[in-house]
Amino acid sequence: MTTEERVGQLVRDADPGGLGMMGDLGGVKQALLEDIMSESLVRRTVGMPPRRLWVRRFAGVMTAAAVLLSIVPASMVLRGQGEDDGVSPIVSAGAGAGAVFSPFAMEAAERNPRLLIDRAGWTVVALSDFSENNGVVRFRRGVQELEMNWYPAYVYTDRYSGQRVGGPARSVRVDGWPADVFQSLSGDFTVLLPPRDNLVVEMKTSENWSRKDLDRVLADIVRVDARTWLAVLPPEMVVPVRERAAKVLADVPLPPGFDMTALEEIGVSDSYHFGAGVTSLVGCGWIAQWQRARASGDEAGVRRAVEALRSSHGWRVLRDMDKVGDWSDVFWEYADKIAAGTLPEGYPAGLGCD
């Protein structure tokens, strides 16, 4: 039976007399068919229609959708339902269908691997270095974590050679993509996917993974479109950059001529890395202002820069970040040296100043 015939049978079973008791099921049928046939996840329609897509498309026709779902056989329900707590990332994506993403985020998402774990309970807990050619995203379920890194294709040979030191590779497939699994002496797993679309993907497990755990998760990894990938991220990661930065900068003095458009380059990231990106731009701006003021003999300008950098000890963003990592301590160390009248050595690399 073809996909179209299957959908037609579902509709006929729901309304055997063709009496229209469920409203415009013909339209529901057509929309459902278009979703199944158009999505990149079409391979899952054989024995397992992508219920996640129905939820997103038919939020306004819940009565008809509920009837359709009620007659779907158990073998055709999205895997993970009834087995795990939480909601599959793909189902959750429906909540962000109307979200507004920045052009930078969309462009970067279009060019990154866009791999998700399609099983309930897995969530994105960290995202950094997000760009067209590089990125790190970490998924967590309970005590287990899986980190996905992507790099330009040219690093593949070196990454592969580096992994072989720990032992031979085992061949697997990830969403139809051939890959190799390596296990370190400590027991951790690394999965290396050869270049596709000029990118290499490397996945790393946390502690306490068995080979069975890994094989199960690898079987659940799927590639999705850019909007679905972005919608799965926690809401705070995908708020438009300027809106998000406004909250971070609420109590942060900005250096003269601060370029707000530069914030767009930070892109999509978790709260910690976003805060680091924003405060990096601010800190570098104030240090540059301090240098210019000193060079021109502008004592008032020097004082403004010193006062701004000294006030960083009270910035909410840095105080919150201090509970998580070392960025705040590094920032404050450079700020204190400037306040003491010394240009800190190595600050461009330490703060990410161009």
N, C-alpha and C positions, 0 to 999 in steps of 0.2 A: 504494500500500500504506500502511495506517495505521501509526502508531507501534506500536500493540499487535501488529498482524500482523507487523511487522518483528521485534520482540523474540521473538515466538513462533517465527518462522522460524529465528532464530539458535539458539534452544534446540533445535528439532527437528533442525537440521543437526548440532548437537553430539552429539545422542543419537538417531540416526535410527531405531533399533529400539525406542525407548521402553523400554529395558531398565533404566533407572535406574543406568547405569554411573557417572554423575557425581554420584550422590546426589540430594538434593532440589532439582533444577533448577527445579521448578515454583515453589518458594519464591523462588529466585534471580530467576526471570523476573518474578514479581509485585513483588518489592522493587525490581528494576531499573526496571520500568515505572512504579512509583509515584514513584521518584526523578526519572525523566525528565519525567513529567507534572506533578510538583508544584513543581519548581524554577523560579525566575524565568528561568533560562536555557533554557527549553523551546524557544525559537526555534532553538537550535542543533541540535536533534535531527534536522532535515531534512538528511540527508547527513553529519552530524557529531555523533553522540551524545556527551554530555559525559562522557568517560572519567574526568575528575577526580572525578565524583560516585560512580562505581563503586568507585574506590579507597577513598574514605572509608566507603562503606556496607558494603563486603564484605571488610574486613580479616580477618574470621574465616572466610571461605570462599574462600581464595586458590586452591584447586585449581579450583573451578568458575569463578571469575572469570578465571583464566588461560586456561581453554579458551574462554570467551566472547570474551576479547580477541584470542585467536589467530585467530579466524575473522572478525573485523571487517575489512572491506575497507580498503585504505589511504586511500581518500577519506573514511572515516568516523573517522579518528584525530584526536585533538586537534591543532589546528594548532601548528606549532612543533616537534613531535617529529621528531627526526632532522635538524633544521635548526640548532638552537641548543643551546649547552651549558646545563646547569642544568635545573630543573624549572619548569613553568608555575606561577605563583602560585596558580591555582585548584586544581591538583593538590596543591600543598604544603599547602593549607588542611586537608586531611584529617588532618594530623598534630596539628592543634589542635582536632579535633572534640570532645574531652572536656575542653578547657580551661575554667577558671572565670574569668569576666570580671565585673568589678564592675558593680553596677547603673548607676553613673554612665557607665561605658564603653559598656554596652549601650544605654542611653538615647540617648547622644550618637551612637553608630554608627547607630541606627535613624533618626536625623534628618539624618545627613549624606549626601552623594551616593553614597558607597560604590562608587566607580569603581576598577577594577583593570585593569592591562594583562595581558591573557590570552595571553602569549607567553613561552616559556622564556627565562630569562636576566635578566628584569627583577625587581628586588628593591626593597623599601622601605628607604631608608637614612636618612630623617629624617621626624619627625612632631612638630608643635608646634601650640600654640594650639588644641588639640583641644577642641571644645565642640559644642553643638547647632547653633550658627549660624555658627561660624567654624572654620577649620582649615587647616593646610598639610601636605601629604604630598609627599615627593620620591622618585621612582623613579629607579633607575640601571641601566644595562646597558652595560658597558664604559666608554667615555668619555662616553657620552650620558646626559643627565638630563632628566627631565620633572617639573616641579613643578605640583601641583594645589592651588589655593586655593579655598576656598568662603566666601561672604559672604551676609549677608541680602539678600533680593531687591531691596530699595529702592536698592542701589548700582548696579544694572545700567546705568541710563542714563548715569551719570557714568563708569563703566568703559568703556562703549562709546564715548562721546564722546572719552575720552582716547586710545583706541586708533586712532580714525579720523584723528588728526593725522598718523600715519605713512603713511597711504595707504588705499585702499579695501579693503573686506572681501571675502573669498571664502567662499561658502557650503559647508558640509560637514555631515556627520551623525556624531554620536558615540553609539553604542549606540541608534540610532534617534532621537536627540535632535538637533534642528536646532542648528547652531552657526555661528559666523563665525571665520575665520582672518585674522589681521593679521600682516604682516611689517614689522619695523622697518627703519630705514635700515642698521642694523648686520647685518641678516640674521636676527635671532632671530624666532621665531614666538610669537604669543599666540593662544590659542583661547578664545573667550568663548561660554559656553552661556547662553542666556536663562533666566529664572527657572523652576524646577520645584520643587514642594514648598517654596516660599518661600525657595529658595536659588539663588544664582548661582555657577557654577563657572568659574574662569579657569585655564587651563593655560599654562605658559611653558616653552620649550625652553632648553637650554643651548647652547653654541656647537657648530658643526660639524654642524648639521642641514640636510639638503636637504628640499625639498618632498616628494620621494618618501619619505624617511624618515618625515616627519610623517604623510603619508597612510596609510602602512602601520601605524604605531602607533595612529592614531586608529581604524582599522578593527579593531584588537585590543582596544579598551577595552570593558569590559562592566560592567554594574551587578549587584551581588550582594547577598545578604542580610547582616544585621549580623554574625552569627557567622562567616560565611565571610570577611568583610572584616577582622574582628579577628584571625582565625586566620592570615591571610596576613602580619600584622605580625611582625617579629622577636620571638622569645620574651621578650626582656628588656623589651619595650614593653608586654606584656599581663599580666605578673605582677600579682596583686592588689596594690593600692597600698600597703597596710600592710606586706606582706611585702617589697616592693621598697624601701620607705622604711627598713625596719629595717636593711638593708645600708648604705644611704647614711648613716644616723645612728649607725652603730656607734661612731665616735669623736667624735661631735658632742655637746657639752653642750646640754641643752634648757633653755629659760627656764622659770621657775616657772609652773605652770598651762598648759603647752603643750597645745593642743587637737589631738590626733591625728586627730580626725575631719575637720579642715580639710584634711588631706592628700588626701582623696577628691576635692577640687575640682581637683586637678592633673590627674587623669584619665590618659589614655593619651598618652604622648609618648616621644620618643627619650631616651637617657640624659642628654644635655646639658641639654635643656629640663626634664627631670624633676628633675635635680640643682639647676637654678636655682630651680625652684618650691619644693623642699623647703628649701633654704638661705635663700630669701627669707622664708619663714615663720619660720624660726629667727632670722634676723638681725633681722627686724622685732620679734619677741618680746623679744629681748635689749635692743634700743634702747628699747622701751617700758618695760621693767623698769628700765633705767638712768635714764630720765626720772622715773619714779615714785620711785625710791630717792633721787634728788637732791632732788626736791620735798619729800620727807618727812624729809630729813636722815639717811637710812639709809646710813651710810658703808659698812657691810659689804655691803649690797645693791649699791651702786655698784661696789665692788671685784669682786664676783662677775660682774657684767655686763661690766666691763672685761676681766677675765681670760678670760671665755668668748669675747668678740669677738676678743681678741688671739690666742687659740688657733686661730682660724680659719685662720691661715697654715699650720697643720699638718693641717687636715682633709683626709682623703684625697679626698673628693668634689671639693673646690675645687682641689686640686693636679692631679687628673686633668682637670678642666674647663679649667684654665689652659693645657693643651696644645692646646685646640680653639678657644676663643673668649675674649672679654674679660670675661665675667661675674665671674670670680674677682678680677680686678684692680679692678673696680668695687666689689665687696663689701669687699675688703681696704682700699680707700681710705676707705670710710665707717667701717669697724671701727677703723682707725688714728686717725681723727679723734675718735671717741668715746673711745678709750683716752687721747687727749691732752686730754680734757675739753671737747671742742667738739662741739656738735650740728651735724652737717653739713647745709648748706642743700640742699634738694631731694631729701633721702634718700627720702621717701615714694614719689616717682616713680621714682627710680633703683633702689630695691630692690623696688618693687611693694607697698609697705605701704598698707593701706587707710586 
